[in-house]
Amino acid sequence: MNYSIETLLFAFGITLFSGLSTGIGSLIALKAKKINEKILAAALGFSAGVMIYVSMIEMFAEAKASLENLYGPTKGFTYTTLAFFAGMALIAIIDKLVPTAKNPHEVQDLDELKDSEEIEKNKKSELYRTGLFTALAIAIHNFPEGFANFIGALDDPALGISIGIAIAIHNIPEGISVSVPIFYATGNRRKAIGYSFLSGLSEPLGAVVGYFILRSFINYAMFGIAFALIAGIMVYISFDELLPTAEKYGEHHVVIYGLIAGMAVMALSLLVLH
């Protein structure tokens, strides 16, 4: 099916707007001159709530519906579940393969750390790593999302605008989840905002790659498996990276309130989307 240049540019513009809204989230998060540890803990809990809710309520459900439509209820649910846990296994392997002087996920005896300066350095290194993993997860998540947004805008511009706005709402808290830990670890606002924007740029990239390269090969089975994989990756990162780090920086209930707030924001954005 052939589209005019104007239609293609319109659809790409909608997708670009949605992707760059991660940067809006980072600008909001970094507006304050200083972020205290309670705010950091709440923001990390919020980020985990965003990722867990969108993975379990939206992405897993979409993957399951797609695969059940192709393979029937039993096989479809089985394939979705296997892909979900395969995503967890994949990111766990990546976690192990990333070279670090000290694995931040292994419990360390604080007596082995010589002084408070080294403790602070260790905490900041872990935060920075958390931010990078979150950026990676969001970039992977945004890639197929960008393709879906782009195709929707091509088929129905009004629908494309609605989807684009809803996805932008999704991406604002995702931008917060990337920028806050990176800024707190490095003190560099430019770097934090930059990583946030980069994670969002995978959305228009997904639109371009999906349309010009994958259009002839994409099918519901591929989308279903991909969404389930990505859901598993995001849930793993939430439990392995975001929540443990949040607990180290703030009170338990502050983290839980942030978690619930993140879920609530995602729930509202899904209501808009549907």
C-alpha positions in Angstrom: 0.0 0.0 0.0 1.4 3.4 -1.1 1.2 6.5 1.1 1.9 10.1 0.2 4.9 11.9 1.5 2.7 14.2 3.6 0.9 11.2 5.2 4.3 9.5 6.0 5.7 12.7 7.5 2.6 13.2 9.6 2.7 9.7 11.0 6.5 10.0 11.6 5.9 13.4 13.4 3.3 11.9 15.7 5.7 9.0 16.6 8.6 11.4 17.1 6.5 13.6 19.4 5.6 10.5 21.5 9.2 9.3 21.7 10.7 12.7 22.7 8.2 13.0 25.5 10.6 10.9 27.6 12.8 14.1 27.6 9.8 16.0 28.9 9.7 13.6 31.9 13.4 14.2 32.5 13.0 18.0 32.4 10.2 17.8 34.9 12.2 15.5 37.2 15.3 17.6 37.1 13.7 21.0 37.5 14.5 21.0 41.2 18.0 22.2 42.1 18.6 19.2 44.4 16.9 15.8 44.7 16.9 14.4 48.3 17.1 10.7 49.0 13.4 10.4 49.8 12.4 11.9 46.5 14.9 9.6 44.8 13.4 6.5 46.5 9.9 7.6 45.6 10.9 8.2 42.0 12.5 4.8 41.7 9.5 3.2 43.2 7.3 5.2 40.8 9.4 3.9 37.9 9.0 0.4 39.1 5.3 0.9 39.3 5.2 2.2 35.7 7.2 -0.7 34.3 5.4 -3.4 36.3 1.9 -2.1 35.5 2.5 -1.5 31.8 4.2 -4.9 31.4 1.6 -7.0 33.3 -1.6 -5.2 32.4 -0.9 -3.9 28.9 1.9 -5.8 27.2 1.4 -9.3 28.6 -2.3 -9.0 27.9 -1.7 -7.8 24.3 0.8 -10.6 23.7 -1.6 -13.2 25.1 -4.5 -11.9 23.0 -2.4 -11.9 19.8 -1.0 -15.4 20.3 -4.3 -16.9 21.5 -5.9 -15.5 18.3 -3.3 -17.4 16.3 -2.8 -20.6 18.2 -5.9 -21.0 20.5 -6.3 -20.3 24.2 -4.0 -23.1 25.5 -1.1 -22.8 23.1 -1.4 -19.0 23.0 -1.2 -18.6 26.7 1.7 -21.1 26.9 3.7 -19.3 24.3 3.1 -16.0 26.0 4.2 -17.3 29.4 7.3 -18.9 28.0 8.3 -15.7 26.1 7.6 -13.7 29.3 10.1 -15.8 31.3 12.5 -15.9 28.4 12.6 -12.1 28.6 13.6 -12.4 32.2 16.2 -15.0 31.5 17.6 -12.8 28.7 18.1 -9.7 30.8 19.5 -11.8 33.6 22.2 -13.1 31.3 22.9 -9.6 30.0 23.2 -8.5 33.7 25.8 -11.2 34.4 27.8 -10.4 31.2 28.1 -6.7 31.8 31.6 -6.2 33.1 31.9 -4.5 36.5 34.6 -4.3 39.0 32.1 -5.4 41.7 28.7 -6.9 40.9 26.3 -4.4 42.5 23.7 -7.1 42.9 25.7 -9.2 45.3 25.5 -8.3 48.9 28.7 -6.8 50.2 30.0 -6.6 53.8 30.2 -2.9 54.6 33.2 -3.6 56.8 35.2 -4.4 53.7 34.6 -0.9 52.4 37.3 1.4 53.8 35.4 4.6 54.3 32.3 6.6 53.6 33.7 8.0 50.4 34.0 4.5 48.9 30.5 3.6 50.1 29.1 6.7 48.4 31.0 5.9 45.2 29.6 2.3 45.3 26.1 3.6 45.7 26.4 6.1 42.8 27.9 3.4 40.6 24.9 1.2 41.3 22.5 4.1 40.6 24.2 4.9 37.3 23.9 1.3 36.2 20.3 1.2 37.2 19.6 4.2 35.0 21.3 2.7 32.0 19.5 -0.6 32.4 16.2 1.3 32.6 17.1 3.3 29.5 17.8 0.0 27.7 14.6 -1.6 28.7 12.6 1.5 27.7 14.4 1.8 24.4 13.6 -1.9 23.6 10.0 -1.4 24.7 9.6 1.8 22.6 10.9 0.2 19.4 7.8 -2.0 18.5 5.6 0.6 20.2 6.9 3.2 17.7 6.1 0.9 14.7 2.6 0.3 16.0 2.0 4.1 16.6 3.3 4.9 13.1 1.1 2.3 11.3 -1.9 3.4 13.3 -1.4 7.0 12.2 -1.0 6.0 8.6 -4.3 4.1 8.6 -6.3 6.7 10.6 -4.7 10.1 11.4 -7.3 10.9 14.1 -6.6 7.6 15.8 -2.9 8.1 15.4 -3.1 11.5 17.2 -5.0 9.8 20.1 -2.6 7.0 20.3 0.4 9.3 20.1 -0.9 11.5 23.0 -1.6 8.5 25.1 1.9 7.0 24.4 3.4 10.4 25.2 1.7 10.2 28.6 3.3 6.8 29.0 6.7 8.1 28.1 6.9 11.0 30.5 7.2 8.9 33.6 9.5 6.6 31.7 11.8 9.6 31.1 11.7 10.3 34.8 12.8 6.7 35.5 15.9 7.1 33.3 17.0 10.6 34.3 16.6 10.6 38.1 19.1 7.8 38.9 21.6 9.0 36.3 21.5 12.6 37.5 21.7 11.5 41.2 24.7 9.3 40.4 26.6 11.7 38.2 25.3 15.2 39.1 25.2 15.9 35.4 21.8 17.2 34.2 22.9 17.2 30.5 23.9 13.5 30.6 20.6 12.5 32.5 18.5 14.4 30.0 20.5 13.0 27.1 20.0 9.4 28.0 16.3 10.1 28.6 16.0 11.5 25.1 18.0 8.7 23.6 15.7 6.1 25.1 12.7 7.8 23.5 14.4 8.1 20.1 14.0 4.3 19.7 10.3 5.0 19.1 10.7 6.9 15.8 13.6 4.6 14.9 11.1 1.7 15.4 8.7 3.4 13.0 11.3 3.8 10.3 12.8 0.3 10.6 9.4 -1.3 10.9 7.9 0.4 7.9 10.8 0.2 5.5 12.4 -3.1 6.5 10.0 -5.3 8.5 6.7 -4.4 6.9 6.8 -7.4 4.6 7.8 -9.9 7.4 6.0 -8.6 10.5 3.1 -10.7 11.7 0.9 -11.1 14.8 3.0 -14.0 16.1 6.2 -11.9 16.0 4.5 -9.0 17.8 3.0 -11.3 20.4 6.3 -12.9 21.2 8.2 -9.6 21.2 5.7 -7.9 23.6 5.8 -10.9 26.0 9.7 -10.8 26.0 9.8 -7.1 26.6 7.3 -7.4 29.5 9.5 -10.0 31.1 12.6 -7.8 30.7 10.8 -4.8 32.3 9.4 -6.8 35.2 12.9 -8.3 35.9 14.5 -4.8 35.9 11.9 -3.5 38.2 12.4 -6.2 40.8 16.2 -6.6 40.4 17.2 -3.0 39.9 14.7 -0.3 40.7 13.0 -1.6 43.9 16.2 -2.8 45.7 17.9 0.5 44.9 14.9 2.5 46.0 14.8 0.7 49.4 18.5 1.6 50.0 17.7 5.3 49.6 14.4 5.8 51.4 11.9 4.4 53.8 9.9 1.3 52.8 6.6 3.1 52.7 7.9 5.9 50.6 9.0 3.4 48.0 5.6 1.7 48.1 3.7 5.0 47.7 5.9 5.8 44.7 5.2 2.3 43.3 1.4 2.7 43.7 1.6 6.2 42.2 3.4 4.9 39.1 0.8 2.2 38.6 -2.0 4.8 39.0 -0.4 7.1 36.3 -0.1 4.1 33.9 -3.7 3.1 34.7 -4.9 6.6 33.8 -2.9 6.7 30.6 -4.3 3.3 29.6 -7.8 4.7 30.1 -7.0 7.5 27.7 -5.6 5.0 25.2 -8.6 2.8 25.3 
